Amino acid sequence: MPVCAGAAIVALPLLVGSVDAVEAGRAPRPAMTVRVPLRASVAGTQAALDRCAGAVATPYPGGHLVSQHDYCSNRWVLRLEVGQVVRFTGELQGSYRVRAATTRRRHTGTYADLAKAVGGTVQAVMCSSRTTVRWVGLTRVR
C-alpha cells in the first residue's frame, strides 16, 4: 500500500506501553483530538491522502489504519507519546491510548508487519522525513 509504502523491519527504537511516560517519572502529554473526515479502501488511500483534506481511516482485517501526510497536518502522529490518549472524531470515533511507537525506513515492509510490531486495534502512520515513517499502535479505552 502506498502510505509511505510501509516501512522496513530494521533495528530502530520501539517504545512499548509498559515503559511509558508515567514510569519515566512524568505524566503523559494531555489527550489530543484528531478529526478523521475521510474513509478510503486500501486502493483509494493514497488518492485520499493526496487531497490534503484531513486524516484518512482505512479498514484492515482486525483494525484500522489512520494516516495523513505530514505536510497536510500539524504532524500529530509525530507528536504522540506512549501512554497518551487520542480522541478520534469523524469516520473513526473513540478514545485510544498509545501503546507503542516506532520509526522505520520508508518503502519496505508491509502493513501487517508493522501492525504486528506496534500492536493495537488502530495504527497511525505518518512520514517523518524523506527516508523514515513513524508508526503508532493504539488500543481503545472508551
N, CA, C and O atoms as CSV, one atom per row, in Angstrom:
chain,resi,resn,atom,element,x,y,z
A,1,MET,N,N,0.837,-1.172,0.000
A,1,MET,CA,C,0.000,0.000,0.000
A,1,MET,C,C,0.879,1.232,0.000
A,1,MET,O,O,1.920,1.220,0.656
A,2,PRO,N,N,0.517,2.295,-0.701
A,2,PRO,CA,C,1.400,3.417,-0.885
A,2,PRO,C,C,1.437,4.464,0.223
A,2,PRO,O,O,1.953,5.553,-0.029
A,3,VAL,N,N,0.935,4.221,1.415
A,3,VAL,CA,C,1.087,5.176,2.515
A,3,VAL,C,C,2.534,5.091,2.958
A,3,VAL,O,O,2.861,4.327,3.866
A,4,CYS,N,N,3.373,5.840,2.350
A,4,CYS,CA,C,4.829,5.751,2.541
A,4,CYS,C,C,5.303,4.347,2.213
A,4,CYS,O,O,6.430,3.976,2.543
A,5,ALA,N,N,4.467,3.579,1.578
A,5,ALA,CA,C,4.758,2.214,1.133
A,5,ALA,C,C,5.263,1.318,2.240
A,5,ALA,O,O,6.143,0.488,2.008
A,6,GLY,N,N,4.724,1.465,3.445
A,6,GLY,CA,C,5.160,0.620,4.556
A,6,GLY,C,C,6.481,1.082,5.097
A,6,GLY,O,O,6.898,2.216,4.862
A,7,ALA,N,N,7.141,0.211,5.821
A,7,ALA,CA,C,8.430,0.581,6.407
A,7,ALA,C,C,9.240,-0.667,6.665
A,7,ALA,O,O,8.692,-1.761,6.801
A,8,ALA,N,N,10.521,-0.503,6.732
A,8,ALA,CA,C,11.416,-1.648,6.913
A,8,ALA,C,C,11.358,-2.182,8.329
A,8,ALA,O,O,11.163,-1.428,9.282
A,9,ILE,N,N,11.526,-3.467,8.455
A,9,ILE,CA,C,11.667,-4.077,9.764
A,9,ILE,C,C,13.161,-4.080,10.059
A,9,ILE,O,O,13.878,-5.028,9.740
A,10,VAL,N,N,13.599,-3.011,10.666
A,10,VAL,CA,C,15.019,-2.846,10.987
A,10,VAL,C,C,15.151,-2.528,12.466
A,10,VAL,O,O,14.155,-2.247,13.133
A,11,ALA,N,N,16.351,-2.569,12.976
A,11,ALA,CA,C,16.585,-2.370,14.407
A,11,ALA,C,C,16.559,-0.889,14.774
A,11,ALA,O,O,17.601,-0.303,15.067
A,12,LEU,N,N,15.380,-0.287,14.758
A,12,LEU,CA,C,15.196,1.077,15.220
A,12,LEU,C,C,14.340,1.028,16.478
A,12,LEU,O,O,13.706,0.005,16.734
A,13,PRO,N,N,14.297,2.102,17.279
A,13,PRO,CA,C,13.620,2.063,18.576
A,13,PRO,C,C,12.143,1.688,18.482
A,13,PRO,O,O,11.439,2.131,17.575
A,14,LEU,N,N,11.691,0.887,19.405
A,14,LEU,CA,C,10.278,0.579,19.583
A,14,LEU,C,C,9.960,0.865,21.035
A,14,LEU,O,O,10.512,0.231,21.934
A,15,LEU,N,N,9.075,1.813,21.267
A,15,LEU,CA,C,8.652,2.132,22.618
A,15,LEU,C,C,7.379,1.364,22.891
A,15,LEU,O,O,6.455,1.399,22.078
A,16,VAL,N,N,7.306,0.671,24.012
A,16,VAL,CA,C,6.148,-0.148,24.334
A,16,VAL,C,C,5.468,0.410,25.567
A,16,VAL,O,O,6.115,0.995,26.435
A,17,GLY,N,N,4.149,0.226,25.641
A,17,GLY,CA,C,3.342,0.792,26.701
A,17,GLY,C,C,3.828,0.544,28.112
A,17,GLY,O,O,3.577,1.374,28.985
A,18,SER,N,N,4.505,-0.545,28.376
A,18,SER,CA,C,4.968,-0.812,29.735
A,18,SER,C,C,6.093,0.133,30.141
A,18,SER,O,O,6.432,0.213,31.322
A,19,VAL,N,N,6.661,0.832,29.208
A,19,VAL,CA,C,7.711,1.806,29.504
A,19,VAL,C,C,7.185,3.165,29.062
A,19,VAL,O,O,7.736,3.795,28.160
A,20,ASP,N,N,6.112,3.607,29.709
A,20,ASP,CA,C,5.506,4.857,29.269
A,20,ASP,C,C,5.998,6.044,30.085
A,20,ASP,O,O,6.852,5.899,30.961
A,21,ALA,N,N,5.454,7.210,29.791
A,21,ALA,CA,C,5.917,8.448,30.409
A,21,ALA,C,C,5.718,8.458,31.917
A,21,ALA,O,O,6.521,9.055,32.636
A,22,VAL,N,N,4.660,7.808,32.417
A,22,VAL,CA,C,4.414,7.787,33.856
A,22,VAL,C,C,5.546,7.061,34.569
A,22,VAL,O,O,6.032,7.531,35.598
A,23,GLU,N,N,5.975,5.908,34.029
A,23,GLU,CA,C,7.070,5.166,34.646
A,23,GLU,C,C,8.383,5.923,34.536
A,23,GLU,O,O,9.300,5.681,35.321
A,24,ALA,N,N,8.490,6.823,33.586
A,24,ALA,CA,C,9.708,7.607,33.422
A,24,ALA,C,C,9.732,8.797,34.381
A,24,ALA,O,O,10.673,9.590,34.362
A,25,GLY,N,N,8.693,8.927,35.224
A,25,GLY,CA,C,8.666,9.967,36.234
A,25,GLY,C,C,7.943,11.236,35.836
A,25,GLY,O,O,8.049,12.246,36.531
A,26,ARG,N,N,7.208,11.211,34.735
A,26,ARG,CA,C,6.439,12.379,34.342
A,26,ARG,C,C,5.102,11.927,33.773
A,26,ARG,O,O,4.963,10.803,33.291
A,27,ALA,N,N,4.138,12.807,33.837
A,27,ALA,CA,C,2.803,12.485,33.329
A,27,ALA,C,C,2.823,12.463,31.807
A,27,ALA,O,O,3.592,13.193,31.182
A,28,PRO,N,N,1.963,11.609,31.199
A,28,PRO,CA,C,1.871,11.621,29.740
A,28,PRO,C,C,1.327,12.968,29.264
A,28,PRO,O,O,0.702,13.698,30.032
A,29,ARG,N,N,1.565,13.284,28.018
A,29,ARG,CA,C,1.021,14.509,27.440
A,29,ARG,C,C,-0.497,14.492,27.540
A,29,ARG,O,O,-1.100,13.422,27.624
A,30,PRO,N,N,-1.128,15.676,27.532
A,30,PRO,CA,C,-2.593,15.733,27.558
A,30,PRO,C,C,-3.189,15.031,26.337
A,30,PRO,O,O,-2.532,14.848,25.312
A,31,ALA,N,N,-4.457,14.646,26.486
A,31,ALA,CA,C,-5.160,13.995,25.380
A,31,ALA,C,C,-5.192,14.924,24.162
A,31,ALA,O,O,-5.224,16.148,24.286
A,32,MET,N,N,-5.182,14.308,23.003
A,32,MET,CA,C,-5.198,15.035,21.736
A,32,MET,C,C,-6.459,14.615,20.978
A,32,MET,O,O,-6.826,13.440,20.990
A,33,THR,N,N,-7.121,15.567,20.321
A,33,THR,CA,C,-8.271,15.248,19.479
A,33,THR,C,C,-7.861,15.381,18.016
A,33,THR,O,O,-7.280,16.386,17.607
A,34,VAL,N,N,-8.175,14.349,17.238
A,34,VAL,CA,C,-7.831,14.329,15.815
A,34,VAL,C,C,-9.100,14.049,15.015
A,34,VAL,O,O,-9.778,13.048,15.244
A,35,ARG,N,N,-9.409,14.927,14.091
A,35,ARG,CA,C,-10.562,14.734,13.212
A,35,ARG,C,C,-10.150,13.822,12.063
A,35,ARG,O,O,-9.115,14.022,11.428
A,36,VAL,N,N,-10.986,12.814,11.812
A,36,VAL,CA,C,-10.734,11.857,10.724
A,36,VAL,C,C,-11.929,11.961,9.767
A,36,VAL,O,O,-12.873,11.177,9.867
A,37,PRO,N,N,-11.888,12.930,8.840
A,37,PRO,CA,C,-13.051,13.168,7.992
A,37,PRO,C,C,-13.196,12.225,6.803
A,37,PRO,O,O,-14.251,12.195,6.169
A,38,LEU,N,N,-12.160,11.457,6.492
A,38,LEU,CA,C,-12.181,10.642,5.278
A,38,LEU,C,C,-12.050,9.158,5.581
A,38,LEU,O,O,-11.383,8.761,6.536
A,39,ARG,N,N,-12.696,8.348,4.755
A,39,ARG,CA,C,-12.554,6.892,4.808
A,39,ARG,C,C,-12.214,6.440,3.398
A,39,ARG,O,O,-12.786,6.930,2.425
A,40,ALA,N,N,-11.280,5.503,3.294
A,40,ALA,CA,C,-10.885,5.022,1.967
A,40,ALA,C,C,-10.536,3.547,2.033
A,40,ALA,O,O,-10.117,3.039,3.073
A,41,SER,N,N,-10.712,2.872,0.920
A,41,SER,CA,C,-10.249,1.493,0.788
A,41,SER,C,C,-8.728,1.521,0.700
A,41,SER,O,O,-8.127,2.583,0.535
A,42,VAL,N,N,-8.115,0.358,0.809
A,42,VAL,CA,C,-6.664,0.274,0.664
A,42,VAL,C,C,-6.243,0.890,-0.673
A,42,VAL,O,O,-5.297,1.675,-0.731
A,43,ALA,N,N,-6.948,0.531,-1.740
A,43,ALA,CA,C,-6.595,1.034,-3.074
A,43,ALA,C,C,-6.794,2.540,-3.199
A,43,ALA,O,O,-6.107,3.187,-3.990
A,44,GLY,N,N,-7.718,3.105,-2.437
A,44,GLY,CA,C,-8.012,4.533,-2.552
A,44,GLY,C,C,-7.324,5.416,-1.531
A,44,GLY,O,O,-7.517,6.632,-1.541
A,45,THR,N,N,-6.526,4.831,-0.650
A,45,THR,CA,C,-5.918,5.610,0.429
A,45,THR,C,C,-4.977,6.695,-0.082
A,45,THR,O,O,-5.058,7.836,0.374
A,46,GLN,N,N,-4.099,6.373,-1.003
A,46,GLN,CA,C,-3.127,7.375,-1.470
A,46,GLN,C,C,-3.826,8.581,-2.085
A,46,GLN,O,O,-3.434,9.718,-1.826
A,47,ALA,N,N,-4.854,8.349,-2.893
A,47,ALA,CA,C,-5.587,9.463,-3.503
A,47,ALA,C,C,-6.266,10.311,-2.430
A,47,ALA,O,O,-6.272,11.539,-2.522
A,48,ALA,N,N,-6.838,9.664,-1.416
A,48,ALA,CA,C,-7.470,10.404,-0.320
A,48,ALA,C,C,-6.436,11.225,0.448
A,48,ALA,O,O,-6.696,12.376,0.799
A,49,LEU,N,N,-5.276,10.647,0.710
A,49,LEU,CA,C,-4.200,11.379,1.392
A,49,LEU,C,C,-3.766,12.594,0.583
A,49,LEU,O,O,-3.572,13.678,1.134
A,50,ASP,N,N,-3.616,12.413,-0.704
A,50,ASP,CA,C,-3.111,13.473,-1.572
A,50,ASP,C,C,-4.073,14.652,-1.705
A,50,ASP,O,O,-3.668,15.730,-2.141
A,51,ARG,N,N,-5.340,14.462,-1.336
A,51,ARG,CA,C,-6.306,15.568,-1.342
A,51,ARG,C,C,-6.005,16.565,-0.224
A,51,ARG,O,O,-6.472,17.703,-0.271
A,52,CYS,N,N,-5.236,16.152,0.772
A,52,CYS,CA,C,-4.897,17.012,1.925
A,52,CYS,C,C,-6.152,17.569,2.593
A,52,CYS,O,O,-6.193,18.740,2.970
A,53,ALA,N,N,-7.175,16.724,2.737
A,53,ALA,CA,C,-8.438,17.143,3.331
A,53,ALA,C,C,-8.629,16.573,4.729
A,53,ALA,O,O,-9.742,16.606,5.254
A,54,GLY,N,N,-7.580,16.055,5.342
A,54,GLY,CA,C,-7.666,15.514,6.694
A,54,GLY,C,C,-7.164,14.091,6.762
A,54,GLY,O,O,-6.753,13.501,5.763
A,55,ALA,N,N,-7.210,13.554,7.977
A,55,ALA,CA,C,-6.758,12.182,8.213
A,55,ALA,C,C,-7.694,11.198,7.510
A,55,ALA,O,O,-8.878,11.474,7.319
A,56,VAL,N,N,-7.144,10.057,7.134
A,56,VAL,CA,C,-7.873,9.039,6.378
A,56,VAL,C,C,-7.920,7.747,7.187
A,56,VAL,O,O,-6.883,7.260,7.637
A,57,ALA,N,N,-9.117,7.189,7.374
A,57,ALA,CA,C,-9.285,5.887,8.028
A,57,ALA,C,C,-9.380,4.821,6.945
A,57,ALA,O,O,-10.187,4.930,6.022
A,58,THR,N,N,-8.551,3.794,7.066
A,58,THR,CA,C,-8.553,2.684,6.118
A,58,THR,C,C,-8.769,1.396,6.891
A,58,THR,O,O,-7.918,1.020,7.697
A,59,PRO,N,N,-9.903,0.696,6.665
A,59,PRO,CA,C,-10.133,-0.557,7.385
A,59,PRO,C,C,-9.213,-1.670,6.898
A,59,PRO,O,O,-8.954,-1.815,5.703
A,60,TYR,N,N,-8.735,-2.440,7.847
A,60,TYR,CA,C,-7.914,-3.625,7.592
A,60,TYR,C,C,-8.476,-4.747,8.439
A,60,TYR,O,O,-9.183,-4.470,9.408
A,61,PRO,N,N,-8.196,-5.998,8.118
A,61,PRO,CA,C,-8.643,-7.089,8.981
A,61,PRO,C,C,-8.118,-6.879,10.405
A,61,PRO,O,O,-6.912,-6.772,10.624
A,62,GLY,N,N,-9.035,-6.821,11.356
A,62,GLY,CA,C,-8.649,-6.674,12.755
A,62,GLY,C,C,-8.418,-5.255,13.224
A,62,GLY,O,O,-8.063,-5.055,14.386
A,63,GLY,N,N,-8.606,-4.255,12.368
A,63,GLY,CA,C,-8.372,-2.892,12.828
A,63,GLY,C,C,-8.452,-1.855,11.734
A,63,GLY,O,O,-8.997,-2.101,10.658
A,64,HIS,N,N,-7.900,-0.696,12.024
A,64,HIS,CA,C,-7.891,0.422,11.084
A,64,HIS,C,C,-6.516,1.061,11.042
A,64,HIS,O,O,-5.773,1.046,12.024
A,65,LEU,N,N,-6.197,1.614,9.904
A,65,LEU,CA,C,-5.026,2.458,9.743
A,65,LEU,C,C,-5.537,3.889,9.642
A,65,LEU,O,O,-6.466,4.158,8.880
A,66,VAL,N,N,-4.947,4.808,10.394
A,66,VAL,CA,C,-5.251,6.227,10.269
A,66,VAL,C,C,-3.977,6.891,9.773
A,66,VAL,O,O,-2.929,6.782,10.409
A,67,SER,N,N,-4.062,7.576,8.644
A,67,SER,CA,C,-2.862,8.164,8.056
A,67,SER,C,C,-3.150,9.573,7.563
A,67,SER,O,O,-4.294,9.948,7.308
A,68,GLN,N,N,-2.076,10.336,7.440
A,68,GLN,CA,C,-2.169,11.696,6.926
A,68,GLN,C,C,-0.764,12.141,6.538
A,68,GLN,O,O,0.208,11.805,7.215
A,69,HIS,N,N,-0.658,12.892,5.455
A,69,HIS,CA,C,0.646,13.443,5.083
A,69,HIS,C,C,1.097,14.432,6.156
A,69,HIS,O,O,0.282,15.187,6.685
A,70,ASP,N,N,2.376,14.433,6.474
A,70,ASP,CA,C,2.900,15.378,7.462
A,70,ASP,C,C,2.713,16.820,6.999
A,70,ASP,O,O,2.443,17.694,7.823
A,71,TYR,N,N,2.849,17.085,5.727
A,71,TYR,CA,C,2.743,18.453,5.213
A,71,TYR,C,C,1.303,18.929,5.044
A,71,TYR,O,O,1.073,20.081,4.678
A,72,CYS,N,N,0.330,18.054,5.306
A,72,CYS,CA,C,-1.084,18.425,5.232
A,72,CYS,C,C,-1.698,18.546,6.626
A,72,CYS,O,O,-2.918,18.644,6.756
A,73,SER,N,N,-0.877,18.539,7.652
A,73,SER,CA,C,-1.415,18.479,9.012
A,73,SER,C,C,-0.485,19.192,9.981
A,73,SER,O,O,0.508,19.804,9.587
A,74,ASN,N,N,-0.834,19.096,11.260
A,74,ASN,CA,C,0.038,19.633,12.306
A,74,ASN,C,C,1.022,18.567,12.793
A,74,ASN,O,O,1.587,18.686,13.880
A,75,ARG,N,N,1.218,17.543,11.995
A,75,ARG,CA,C,2.190,16.469,12.276
A,75,ARG,C,C,1.840,15.729,13.580
A,75,ARG,O,O,2.722,15.382,14.365
A,76,TRP,N,N,0.557,15.499,13.789
A,76,TRP,CA,C,0.083,14.938,15.054
A,76,TRP,C,C,0.664,13.570,15.369
A,76,TRP,O,O,0.964,13.298,16.532
A,77,VAL,N,N,0.834,12.704,14.388
A,77,VAL,CA,C,1.382,11.364,14.662
A,77,VAL,C,C,2.805,11.476,15.207
A,77,VAL,O,O,3.209,10.692,16.066
A,78,LEU,N,N,3.544,12.434,14.716
A,78,LEU,CA,C,4.937,12.591,15.128
A,78,LEU,C,C,5.054,13.091,16.569
A,78,LEU,O,O,6.110,12.954,17.187
A,79,ARG,N,N,3.974,13.670,17.109
A,79,ARG,CA,C,3.999,14.204,18.471
A,79,ARG,C,C,3.445,13.244,19.519
A,79,ARG,O,O,3.540,13.522,20.714
A,80,LEU,N,N,2.872,12.126,19.097
A,80,LEU,CA,C,2.281,11.187,20.056
A,80,LEU,C,C,3.349,10.485,20.881
A,80,LEU,O,O,4.415,10.131,20.379
A,81,GLU,N,N,3.037,10.292,22.169
A,81,GLU,CA,C,3.930,9.573,23.080
A,81,GLU,C,C,3.212,8.360,23.655
A,81,GLU,O,O,1.987,8.357,23.780
A,82,VAL,N,N,3.966,7.347,23.999
A,82,VAL,CA,C,3.402,6.164,24.648
A,82,VAL,C,C,2.693,6.611,25.924
A,82,VAL,O,O,3.237,7.385,26.711
A,83,GLY,N,N,1.466,6.112,26.119
A,83,GLY,CA,C,0.654,6.458,27.276
A,83,GLY,C,C,-0.341,7.567,27.005
A,83,GLY,O,O,-1.316,7.709,27.743
A,84,GLN,N,N,-0.122,8.350,25.973
A,84,GLN,CA,C,-1.004,9.464,25.646
A,84,GLN,C,C,-2.320,8.948,25.072
A,84,GLN,O,O,-2.354,7.895,24.436
A,85,VAL,N,N,-3.410,9.696,25.299
A,85,VAL,CA,C,-4.726,9.344,24.768
A,85,VAL,C,C,-5.026,10.227,23.559
A,85,VAL,O,O,-4.761,11.429,23.562
A,86,VAL,N,N,-5.586,9.596,22.528
A,86,VAL,CA,C,-6.018,10.297,21.316
A,86,VAL,C,C,-7.514,10.078,21.171
A,86,VAL,O,O,-7.986,8.945,21.262
A,87,ARG,N,N,-8.264,11.151,20.948
A,87,ARG,CA,C,-9.694,11.056,20.674
A,87,ARG,C,C,-9.897,11.290,19.183
A,87,ARG,O,O,-9.591,12.365,18.667
A,88,PHE,N,N,-10.417,10.273,18.493
A,88,PHE,CA,C,-10.716,10.415,17.069
A,88,PHE,C,C,-12.178,10.805,16.914
A,88,PHE,O,O,-13.041,10.274,17.612
A,89,THR,N,N,-12.459,11.730,16.002
A,89,THR,CA,C,-13.825,12.103,15.653
A,89,THR,C,C,-13.985,11.919,14.147
A,89,THR,O,O,-13.004,11.906,13.404
A,90,GLY,N,N,-15.220,11.780,13.714
A,90,GLY,CA,C,-15.478,11.614,12.281
A,90,GLY,C,C,-15.633,10.158,11.913
A,90,GLY,O,O,-16.421,9.441,12.530
A,91,GLU,N,N,-14.889,9.707,10.910
A,91,GLU,CA,C,-15.011,8.347,10.388
A,91,GLU,C,C,-14.575,7.273,11.378
A,91,GLU,O,O,-15.023,6.131,11.282
A,92,LEU,N,N,-13.733,7.609,12.301
A,92,LEU,CA,C,-13.268,6.660,13.318
A,92,LEU,C,C,-13.434,7.370,14.650
A,92,LEU,O,O,-12.698,8.312,14.945
A,93,GLN,N,N,-14.404,6.924,15.469
A,93,GLN,CA,C,-14.690,7.633,16.709
A,93,GLN,C,C,-14.284,6.818,17.914
A,93,GLN,O,O,-14.373,5.590,17.914
A,94,GLY,N,N,-13.835,7.518,18.945
A,94,GLY,CA,C,-13.483,6.871,20.196
A,94,GLY,C,C,-12.162,7.377,20.726
A,94,GLY,O,O,-11.450,8.135,20.068
A,95,SER,N,N,-11.849,6.935,21.942
A,95,SER,CA,C,-10.593,7.304,22.589
A,95,SER,C,C,-9.662,6.106,22.596
A,95,SER,O,O,-10.082,4.983,22.874
A,96,TYR,N,N,-8.411,6.349,22.291
A,96,TYR,CA,C,-7.405,5.296,22.169
A,96,TYR,C,C,-6.134,5.728,22.898
A,96,TYR,O,O,-5.756,6.899,22.862
A,97,ARG,N,N,-5.484,4.782,23.555
A,97,ARG,CA,C,-4.220,5.052,24.239
A,97,ARG,C,C,-3.070,4.527,23.386
A,97,ARG,O,O,-3.134,3.422,22.848
A,98,VAL,N,N,-2.021,5.333,23.272
A,98,VAL,CA,C,-0.827,4.929,22.531
A,98,VAL,C,C,-0.126,3.839,23.317
A,98,VAL,O,O,0.263,4.054,24.465
A,99,ARG,N,N,0.042,2.672,22.712
A,99,ARG,CA,C,0.691,1.552,23.392
A,99,ARG,C,C,2.115,1.323,22.914
A,99,ARG,O,O,2.929,0.759,23.645
A,100,ALA,N,N,2.424,1.750,21.706
A,100,ALA,CA,C,3.777,1.572,21.177
A,100,ALA,C,C,3.991,2.530,20.018
A,100,ALA,O,O,3.039,2.949,19.359
A,101,ALA,N,N,5.249,2.870,19.778
A,101,ALA,CA,C,5.592,3.753,18.662
A,101,ALA,C,C,6.978,3.386,18.161
A,101,ALA,O,O,7.858,3.017,18.938
A,102,THR,N,N,7.158,3.493,16.857
A,102,THR,CA,C,8.463,3.195,16.275
A,102,THR,C,C,8.667,4.028,15.014
A,102,THR,O,O,7.703,4.444,14.372
A,103,THR,N,N,9.894,4.261,14.676
A,103,THR,CA,C,10.250,4.927,13.427
A,103,THR,C,C,11.019,3.922,12.587
A,103,THR,O,O,11.970,3.298,13.059
A,104,ARG,N,N,10.599,3.771,11.345
A,104,ARG,CA,C,11.197,2.780,10.444
A,104,ARG,C,C,11.561,3.426,9.121
A,104,ARG,O,O,11.133,4.543,8.831
A,105,ARG,N,N,12.339,2.737,8.330
A,105,ARG,CA,C,12.669,3.210,6.979
A,105,ARG,C,C,11.445,3.091,6.077
A,105,ARG,O,O,10.647,2.164,6.217
A,106,ARG,N,N,11.306,4.022,5.168
A,106,ARG,CA,C,10.184,4.023,4.229
A,106,ARG,C,C,10.397,3.025,3.095
A,106,ARG,O,O,11.517,2.605,2.804
A,107,HIS,N,N,9.274,2.661,2.462
A,107,HIS,CA,C,9.244,1.904,1.201
A,107,HIS,C,C,9.647,0.439,1.308
A,107,HIS,O,O,9.966,-0.181,0.293
A,108,THR,N,N,9.640,-0.121,2.491
A,108,THR,CA,C,9.853,-1.561,2.639
A,108,THR,C,C,8.942,-2.057,3.747
A,108,THR,O,O,8.434,-1.259,4.534
A,109,GLY,N,N,8.732,-3.350,3.818
A,109,GLY,CA,C,7.839,-3.916,4.820
A,109,GLY,C,C,6.395,-3.826,4.364
A,109,GLY,O,O,6.099,-3.301,3.291
A,110,THR,N,N,5.499,-4.345,5.193
A,110,THR,CA,C,4.077,-4.348,4.877
A,110,THR,C,C,3.294,-3.818,6.061
A,110,THR,O,O,3.814,-3.708,7.171
A,111,TYR,N,N,2.026,-3.488,5.807
A,111,TYR,CA,C,1.149,-3.059,6.893
A,111,TYR,C,C,1.076,-4.147,7.965
A,111,TYR,O,O,1.146,-3.839,9.154
A,112,ALA,N,N,0.938,-5.391,7.572
A,112,ALA,CA,C,0.829,-6.492,8.539
A,112,ALA,C,C,2.071,-6.590,9.421
A,112,ALA,O,O,1.951,-6.816,10.625
A,113,ASP,N,N,3.258,-6.425,8.846
A,113,ASP,CA,C,4.498,-6.457,9.632
A,113,ASP,C,C,4.493,-5.375,10.703
A,113,ASP,O,O,4.837,-5.622,11.859
A,114,LEU,N,N,4.101,-4.181,10.301
A,114,LEU,CA,C,4.158,-3.063,11.235
A,114,LEU,C,C,3.022,-3.081,12.232
A,114,LEU,O,O,3.206,-2.677,13.380
A,115,ALA,N,N,1.840,-3.543,11.820
A,115,ALA,CA,C,0.743,-3.675,12.770
A,115,ALA,C,C,1.134,-4.662,13.863
A,115,ALA,O,O,0.813,-4.464,15.035
A,116,LYS,N,N,1.821,-5.713,13.475
A,116,LYS,CA,C,2.297,-6.691,14.458
A,116,LYS,C,C,3.348,-6.064,15.382
A,116,LYS,O,O,3.367,-6.352,16.579
A,117,ALA,N,N,4.210,-5.222,14.844
A,117,ALA,CA,C,5.274,-4.604,15.644
A,117,ALA,C,C,4.736,-3.626,16.681
A,117,ALA,O,O,5.219,-3.614,17.813
A,118,VAL,N,N,3.739,-2.797,16.322
A,118,VAL,CA,C,3.232,-1.797,17.266
A,118,VAL,C,C,1.937,-2.219,17.941
A,118,VAL,O,O,1.558,-1.628,18.952
A,119,GLY,N,N,1.246,-3.228,17.411
A,119,GLY,CA,C,0.036,-3.750,18.031
A,119,GLY,C,C,-1.118,-2.763,18.015
A,119,GLY,O,O,-1.115,-1.782,17.272
A,120,GLY,N,N,-2.109,-3.048,18.857
A,120,GLY,CA,C,-3.289,-2.207,18.956
A,120,GLY,C,C,-4.341,-2.572,17.925
A,120,GLY,O,O,-4.122,-3.409,17.050
A,121,THR,N,N,-5.497,-1.916,18.054
A,121,THR,CA,C,-6.581,-2.121,17.097
A,121,THR,C,C,-6.590,-1.033,16.033
A,121,THR,O,O,-7.254,-1.164,15.005
A,122,VAL,N,N,-5.852,0.037,16.285
A,122,VAL,CA,C,-5.677,1.119,15.320
A,122,VAL,C,C,-4.188,1.406,15.234
A,122,VAL,O,O,-3.493,1.462,16.249
A,123,GLN,N,N,-3.713,1.586,14.021
A,123,GLN,CA,C,-2.334,2.010,13.816
A,123,GLN,C,C,-2.391,3.361,13.112
A,123,GLN,O,O,-3.152,3.543,12.162
A,124,ALA,N,N,-1.585,4.300,13.580
A,124,ALA,CA,C,-1.483,5.608,12.933
A,124,ALA,C,C,-0.115,5.686,12.276
A,124,ALA,O,O,0.873,5.198,12.824
A,125,VAL,N,N,-0.061,6.297,11.103
A,125,VAL,CA,C,1.203,6.376,10.364
A,125,VAL,C,C,1.345,7.745,9.714
A,125,VAL,O,O,0.377,8.339,9.239
A,126,MET,N,N,2.589,8.226,9.709
A,126,MET,CA,C,2.904,9.490,9.048
A,126,MET,C,C,4.388,9.484,8.697
A,126,MET,O,O,5.219,9.051,9.496
A,127,CYS,N,N,4.712,9.958,7.518
A,127,CYS,CA,C,6.130,10.088,7.162
A,127,CYS,C,C,6.770,11.117,8.086
A,127,CYS,O,O,6.192,12.172,8.346
A,128,SER,N,N,7.959,10.807,8.576
A,128,SER,CA,C,8.653,11.721,9.480
A,128,SER,C,C,9.836,12.402,8.803
A,128,SER,O,O,10.366,13.386,9.320
A,129,SER,N,N,10.245,11.895,7.675
A,129,SER,CA,C,11.303,12.512,6.872
A,129,SER,C,C,11.226,11.908,5.474
A,129,SER,O,O,10.304,11.148,5.176
A,130,ARG,N,N,12.167,12.233,4.638
A,130,ARG,CA,C,12.181,11.648,3.291
A,130,ARG,C,C,12.524,10.165,3.329
A,130,ARG,O,O,12.245,9.444,2.371
A,131,THR,N,N,13.122,9.702,4.419
A,131,THR,CA,C,13.565,8.307,4.487
A,131,THR,C,C,12.906,7.496,5.591
A,131,THR,O,O,13.101,6.283,5.653
A,132,THR,N,N,12.126,8.137,6.472
A,132,THR,CA,C,11.542,7.400,7.595
A,132,THR,C,C,10.048,7.654,7.731
A,132,THR,O,O,9.516,8.647,7.233
A,133,VAL,N,N,9.393,6.738,8.412
A,133,VAL,CA,C,7.964,6.816,8.691
A,133,VAL,C,C,7.756,6.442,10.158
A,133,VAL,O,O,8.435,5.557,10.679
A,134,ARG,N,N,6.820,7.115,10.817
A,134,ARG,CA,C,6.514,6.817,12.221
A,134,ARG,C,C,5.214,6.038,12.281
A,134,ARG,O,O,4.207,6.437,11.698
A,135,TRP,N,N,5.250,4.913,13.000
A,135,TRP,CA,C,4.088,4.054,13.207
A,135,TRP,C,C,3.755,4.055,14.685
A,135,TRP,O,O,4.643,3.955,15.532
A,136,VAL,N,N,2.463,4.169,14.995
A,136,VAL,CA,C,1.994,4.191,16.377
A,136,VAL,C,C,0.866,3.181,16.507
A,136,VAL,O,O,-0.044,3.157,15.679
A,137,GLY,N,N,0.919,2.339,17.550
A,137,GLY,CA,C,-0.152,1.396,17.839
A,137,GLY,C,C,-1.027,1.947,18.943
A,137,GLY,O,O,-0.521,2.418,19.962
A,138,LEU,N,N,-2.345,1.894,18.751
A,138,LEU,CA,C,-3.291,2.438,19.725
A,138,LEU,C,C,-4.317,1.383,20.118
A,138,LEU,O,O,-4.725,0.561,19.297
A,139,THR,N,N,-4.727,1.414,21.376
A,139,THR,CA,C,-5.735,0.495,21.895
A,139,THR,C,C,-6.903,1.306,22.440
A,139,THR,O,O,-6.704,2.290,23.152
A,140,ARG,N,N,-8.123,0.890,22.102
A,140,ARG,CA,C,-9.323,1.633,22.523
A,140,ARG,C,C,-9.461,1.628,24.041
A,140,ARG,O,O,-9.288,0.597,24.691
A,141,VAL,N,N,-9.776,2.803,24.595
A,141,VAL,CA,C,-10.006,2.909,26.035
A,141,VAL,C,C,-11.454,3.198,26.362
A,141,VAL,O,O,-11.901,2.883,27.465
A,142,ARG,N,N,-12.210,3.791,25.436
A,142,ARG,CA,C,-13.650,4.010,25.595
A,142,ARG,C,C,-14.265,4.477,24.310
A,142,ARG,O,O,-15.472,4.713,24.253
